């Protein structure tokens, strides 16, 4: 990626946003985030405000066209607000995948309109927009391969993540938990921190400090302010399954 002079609140995070009518666009967006759970944040356009686009320097949009060339219902309000507010998207790098059917005269019209609006707000396309007829798998794959390359995303859904099984849960303080996991790759290994996430959601992994040392076959982590940080981890019980990733071994 080209170096930018502008600093973004979300740093190196990639916004993956979808506008879905039948669920196809959402499915593609969700799969990208499953494959890149640390770097990618998944939202529907209906969950975003135009100003939230200013916080991400890298953005992917997967959008369907509904009816006579308009946005899906869950994106209509966002699109109207974006047209009215015109946020500052200078140096925002983005790519767009537009879904539609050539059976309709205004094929992929919402994707085209949305693309032009982003350009007018000074966002910078890093991949040429791709229009997909009837969810053509080859076309989607071609776009995703290009996006993986340009945005340095990972095509392997299992890369760097291992299963973790909860063995014990202990409440250390009013808002802190100690959760002991069995993680095969961390048996008798010292590590300083890990990222934990629930497999079914794969969104916003929680970074946790590791309390156990290399003398233990189990990995004990501390979850601070558990109720706010992760409701799933706050309610963890023995036998629950999570995914875990770590950076370096001491």
N, C-alpha and C positions, 0 to 999 in steps of 0.2 A: 504494500500500500504506500502511496505517496505520503511524505511527511506533511503535517498540518501545523499551522501557527496557532490555531484556535484550540483551546482546551475544553473538553466536554465533561460534564458532571459524571457521566457513566463510564468515562475512561475508554477502555478497550472493549466494553460490552457491545454486543450486536443486538439491535432491536429487530425482532422477527414479528411482523404484524400481518394479519390476514383480514380479508373481507370475504366472508364465506356465505353462500346461500344454501347449497346442498351439503356442505361439509368437506368438499374436496380441497378447497384452498386451506382450510384449517388443518386438514390432515397432512398436507405437504409442509406447512409451517411447523406443525408439532413434531414431525419427523426430523426436521433440521435441528430443532431444539433438543430432541432426544439424543441426537448424535453429538451435540455440543452443549451439554447442560451447564457448564461453568460460564461459557462466554455468551450464550444466547438467552435473551429474555423474550418470552412468548406472550403476545397480546392480540386480541382482536382490535380492529380500529375503533370499535364502539367503546372500548375500555380506555382509550387514549384521549388526551386533549391536544390541540395543535401545538401548544407550548411544550408538551412532553417530547416532541420531536427534536427540540433544541438541546436536549440533554444527552442524546446519543450521536456519536460521530459516525457510526456505521449502522446502516438500516437495510433490511430486506423486506419487501412487500410482495405478498402473494394475494392477488385480488381477483374476484369473479365479477362478471357483469350480470345484472339482473334485469329482467323485463326488457324494456325498450332502450337499452344502453345505459341504464342507471346503476348506482351502487346497490349492493345487497342492503336489506333493511338495517342490519346492525352497523353499517358504515355510513348511512345517509347523513346523520346528524354531524358526525365528525367531518365529513367532506364539506358540508355547508359552513361549518365553523372555520375550517382551514381556508376556504375561499374568502371568508370575511376577515380573518385575522392576519393572514400572510406572515407566519413566523419567520425569524431569521435562520435560514438553513445553510448559510455560507459555510463551505468546507464540509458539510455533511456528505458522506459517501454512501451511495445507495444502489440497489439493483431491484428490478421489478419483474415479476412473472404474472402475466395476465391470462385468466382462464375464460373461455367462452365457447360458443358454438357458431359455426358458419351458417347454420340454418337461420340465424337472425341477421337482419340487415346491418345492425350496428355492432358487429362482432368486436368483442373486447373493448367496447367504447369507454367503460368506466376506467379500465386500466390506462387507456390513452389519455383520458381527461386528467386522471390522477397524476400520471407521469408529467404532463405539461405543467400542472400546478406546482409540482415539486421543483421542476426546472425554473419556473418563474420565481420561486423563493430562494434561488441560488444553490439548491442542492446539486451535487455532482454525480452523475451516473458513472458507475465503474464497470458495468456490464450493459450491453445494449438490451433494451427491453425485449422480452420474448413473449409472443402470443401463442396460446395453446388451444388447439381445436379438440373439443371433447376429451380433455385430459390425456392427450397423446403421451404415452409413457416415455418414448424416445426423446421427445421435445423437452419434457420435464427433466429427464436425466441429464440431457445436454446442458440445460441452464444450471442445474445444481452442481454439476462438475465444474463449470466455469466459476460459479460463486464460491465453491470450496477453494478453488485455486486463488482467486483474487482476494477473498476475505480471510484466507488462511484458516478455513474451517476443516473439521475432521469428517471424513466420509464414513468412518467406522463407528457404529453405534456402541460398541463395547470398549472402545479405546480408553485406557487409563482408569477404568472403573471396575471394582470388584464387589461381589456380594458380601454383605455384612449381616450377621445374625445377632440380635440382642440376646445377651445372656443374663444380665441383671440391670436393675435400675435403682438408684439411690438418690433421694433428694438431699442435697448437701446444704442448701439454704432455701429461703422462701422462694427464690426465683432461679435457683441454679440446680442442675441435675448432673449426676455422674452416671453415665451409661456405659456398660461394659459390653463389647462386641467380640464375637469370634470372626476374625478376618484371616483367611488362609495365608494371604501374602504378607501378613504382618506378624506371624508367629515368631516370638523371640526376636523382634526387630524394634529398634528404637526410632521413634518418629516424633516430630514436634507438633505437627498439626495435620488435620485431615478435613476433607469436605464430605458432608453426609447429605444424602437426599433420598426422598421416598420414590421408589421406582415408578409408581403409577403417575406421578406428577412431573418429575424431572424438570423442575423450575426453581430457580433461586436456591442452589445448594447452600447449606449452612457450614461456615468455617468454624472448626472447634479445636481447642487445645487438647493435646494428648497428655494424660497423667501417668500412664503406665510406662515402664521401661523395657529394655530388651530381655529382662529376666522372666517375662511373663508371656505365655502363649496367647493371652487375650489383650485387647486394646481397650483401655478405659479412657473415655473422653469427657470433658466438662462442657456443658451447655449452659452458658450464662443467659439470664433473662429468657428462660425457655419458652414461656407462654407467648412472648412477643416475637422471638426469633423464629420459632418453628412449632406450631401447634401439634404437628405430627410427632416430632421428637418429644415434646412435652408429655404426650400421651403414650409413649413407647412402653412396651411390655415384653417380657421374655418370649422369644420365638418370632418376633416381628423381623421382617426383612427390609434392608435398606441397601443403597449403593454407596460405595466409598471410593475416594480418590486421594492421593497424596503426592507431594512434589519431590521430597528428598528424604533420604534415609541417613540418620546420623551414625 
